[in-house]
Every structure is written in structure tokens, then in C-alpha cells.
């Protein structure tokens, strides 16, 4: 009898081996990751690396007889601003209308490590550009929120067009960086919470921040 029970348990383990991680447990792990401070620590590690790289490029550029025009490109959500409290409140569901209303509220706080890097860039004559997946209908609220969070004196914000229908955000973000380079800037680094923020070229280096909350292709 014990042998049969063992075989049943063994067979059950094979039958359920392809089962995904339980969603409720995964949400709990994500909340713990954020609330424990580990998330912010990892953000800080990435931004510290970005800061060191930017500092080196600035130093080398300043030694040139004719220094070039340097630029920093930042994503907004979960890069420059944090929306975790809102993401948690809607159960980590990406509901388009809910997200739109959250953006219009214009009250998301800054992700402090990014804000510090932003201010460092401006103090060292590096122009900052935002390239965001937010669309043009959210422009006014976005500008208001960035000011409220402490971001001032950026050079431009590129919003996703209302008629953009590509399955991936990469073509839009890559095109925006191309426009910046066509203005004579060298983009030292592009920073975002999605791999789609740093793929597509037109940047010397890309830095990916952690984001287990959602995915954008």
C-alpha cells in the first residue's frame, strides 16, 4: 500500500511539473520585494553604474578641443516616476483606462536615484530627453507630474502618437532617439525599466532598471 501511495505521489509530481507559479503567491513575492527595500536597492545599483559611466564620458568629452553635445534619455514610468502604490491597488492588472486616469492624476512621486542622476546630468551640461510610452493625450498631466516630482529644465519629451499601432514600442523609442542624434547630440545612455527602452540603437549604452510589475514589448 505504501508503494502505491509513493507511485501516486511520484506520478502527480510529473503531471503538475508544467504548472506555472501561483499568481497569488507571485503577487505576494513582488509586494515583499518592493516593500522590503530590495527593489529600491537594485534600482540604486543600476543608477550608480549609469552615473559612473556618464561621469567618465563627461570627463573625456571635456578634455576634447571641441566638446560634443551630450544627452541622457530617460523613460518615465518606473524609471523617473514610481507608480507602485497604484499598480498594487489595481491588483497588478494593466487596465488601460485605469492607467490613463492614474496618469491624469499627475501625482506619482519621483524615483529618487533617477532624479539624482537627472540633476547631475543637468549640472554637467548634459541635456535630458524623456521618451515615454505615454500618449499625446497625457502630455499636460505628465508635464505637471514631472514638475511636481522635482524634474525641471529638460530639453524635450517624446510622447507616443495616438495613431501608433505597432505591437512593440521599440520602433517609436528608437525613432525618438534617432531624432535626438540628428540634432547633433550623442546619447550617452538610455535608461528604462523595460528592455524595449534600451533596444533599437542610437545610444552609447543602455541601462535596464528592475520591474517585475508589468512587461512592455
C-alpha positions in Angstrom: 0.0 0.0 0.0 2.8 2.4 0.9 4.4 1.6 -2.5 1.2 2.5 -4.3 0.9 5.8 -2.4 4.5 6.6 -3.4 3.9 5.9 -7.0 0.8 8.1 -7.0 2.7 11.0 -5.5 5.5 10.5 -8.0 3.1 10.4 -10.9 1.3 13.5 -9.6 4.6 15.4 -9.5 5.2 14.7 -13.1 1.6 15.6 -14.1 1.9 19.1 -12.4 5.5 19.8 -13.3 4.4 22.3 -16.0 2.2 24.3 -13.7 3.1 28.0 -13.6 3.9 29.8 -10.4 0.7 30.5 -8.4 -0.4 34.1 -9.3 -1.5 35.0 -5.7 1.8 33.8 -4.3 3.7 35.7 -7.0 1.9 38.9 -6.2 2.9 38.5 -2.6 6.6 38.0 -3.5 6.5 41.1 -5.7 5.0 43.2 -2.9 7.6 41.9 -0.5 10.4 42.6 -3.0 9.2 46.2 -3.3 8.3 46.9 0.3 11.4 45.3 1.8 13.6 47.9 0.2 15.3 45.4 -2.1 13.7 46.8 -5.2 15.0 50.3 -4.5 18.4 48.9 -3.6 18.6 47.3 -7.1 17.4 50.5 -8.8 20.1 52.3 -6.9 22.8 49.8 -8.1 21.8 50.3 -11.7 21.7 54.1 -11.5 25.1 54.1 -9.7 26.5 52.2 -12.7 24.8 54.7 -15.1 26.2 57.6 -13.0 29.8 56.2 -13.2 29.5 55.7 -17.0 28.1 59.2 -17.5 30.8 60.7 -15.4 33.6 59.0 -17.4 32.1 60.2 -20.8 31.7 63.7 -19.5 35.3 63.8 -18.3 36.6 62.6 -21.7 34.3 64.9 -23.6 35.5 67.9 -21.6 39.1 67.1 -22.5 38.4 67.5 -26.2 39.4 70.6 -28.0 35.8 70.8 -29.3 33.5 69.0 -26.8 30.4 67.4 -28.2 26.8 67.8 -27.3 25.9 65.1 -24.8 22.4 63.8 -24.0 20.7 61.5 -21.5 17.5 59.7 -22.4 15.0 58.6 -19.7 11.8 56.7 -19.7 9.2 58.0 -17.3 7.1 55.2 -15.6 9.0 53.0 -13.2 12.2 54.9 -14.3 11.7 58.6 -13.5 8.4 58.2 -11.6 7.2 55.4 -9.5 3.6 54.2 -9.6 3.8 51.2 -7.3 1.0 52.2 -5.0 -1.4 52.5 -7.9 -0.2 49.2 -9.5 -0.7 47.4 -6.2 -4.2 49.0 -5.7 -5.4 47.6 -9.1 -4.0 44.1 -8.3 -1.2 44.4 -10.9 -3.7 44.3 -13.7 -2.8 46.5 -16.7 -6.2 48.1 -17.2 -5.8 50.8 -19.9 -8.5 53.2 -18.7 -7.4 52.9 -15.1 -3.8 53.6 -16.0 -4.9 56.6 -18.1 -6.8 58.0 -15.1 -3.8 57.5 -12.9 -1.6 59.4 -15.3 -4.1 62.3 -15.4 -4.0 62.5 -11.6 -0.4 63.7 -12.0 0.7 62.7 -8.5 3.3 60.0 -8.9 6.5 60.6 -6.9 10.0 60.6 -8.3 12.2 57.5 -8.3 14.9 59.2 -6.2 18.0 57.6 -7.7 16.9 58.6 -11.2 16.1 62.2 -10.1 19.6 62.5 -8.6 21.2 61.3 -11.8 19.0 63.7 -13.7 20.2 66.7 -11.7 23.8 65.5 -12.0 23.4 65.5 -15.8 22.0 69.0 -16.0 24.7 70.4 -13.7 27.3 69.0 -16.1 25.7 70.4 -19.3 24.2 67.1 -20.4 20.8 67.7 -22.0 18.0 65.4 -20.8 15.2 64.0 -23.0 12.3 61.9 -21.9 11.0 59.2 -24.3 7.8 57.7 -23.0 5.1 55.2 -23.9 2.5 57.7 -22.6 0.5 59.1 -25.5 0.0 62.7 -26.5 -3.4 63.0 -24.7 -1.4 62.7 -21.4 1.1 65.4 -22.2 -0.3 68.1 -19.9 -0.7 65.8 -16.9 2.8 64.3 -17.5 4.5 67.7 -17.5 2.6 68.7 -14.4 3.6 65.5 -12.6 7.3 65.8 -13.6 7.4 69.3 -12.2 5.7 68.2 -9.0 8.2 65.4 -8.6 11.2 67.7 -9.0 12.1 67.3 -12.7 12.7 70.7 -14.3 14.6 72.1 -17.3 14.5 69.0 -19.6 15.0 69.6 -23.3 12.1 67.6 -24.8 9.6 64.9 -24.1 8.6 62.5 -26.9 5.1 61.0 -26.5 3.8 58.0 -28.3 1.5 59.2 -31.1 -2.3 58.5 -30.8 -2.2 56.6 -34.1 0.7 54.3 -33.1 -0.3 50.7 -33.6 2.9 48.7 -33.7 2.9 45.6 -31.4 6.2 46.9 -30.0 7.2 50.2 -28.6 10.8 49.8 -29.8 10.3 51.5 -33.2 8.8 54.6 -31.6 11.5 54.9 -28.9 14.3 54.2 -31.4 12.9 56.8 -33.8 12.8 59.4 -31.0 16.5 58.7 -30.1 17.3 59.0 -33.8 15.8 62.5 -33.9 17.9 63.5 -30.9 21.1 62.3 -32.6 20.1 64.2 -35.8 20.1 67.4 -33.7 23.8 66.8 -33.1 23.6 65.1 -29.7 25.5 62.0 -28.7 23.2 60.0 -26.4 25.5 58.7 -23.7 22.9 56.4 -22.2 19.3 55.4 -22.4 17.7 54.3 -19.1 14.4 52.5 -18.7 12.6 49.7 -16.8 11.9 47.7 -20.0 14.3 46.1 -22.5 12.3 47.9 -25.1 13.6 51.2 -23.6 17.2 50.4 -24.5 16.9 48.4 -27.7 16.9 49.8 -31.2 20.2 51.7 -31.3 21.1 55.4 -31.2 22.7 55.3 -27.7 26.2 54.6 -26.5 24.9 52.4 -23.6 21.6 51.2 -22.2 20.7 50.6 -18.5 17.8 48.4 -17.6 16.1 49.0 -14.2 14.2 46.2 -12.5 10.5 46.0 -13.0 8.6 42.8 -12.1 5.3 44.7 -12.1 4.5 44.6 -15.8 6.0 44.0 -19.2 6.0 46.1 -22.4 7.4 44.7 -25.6 
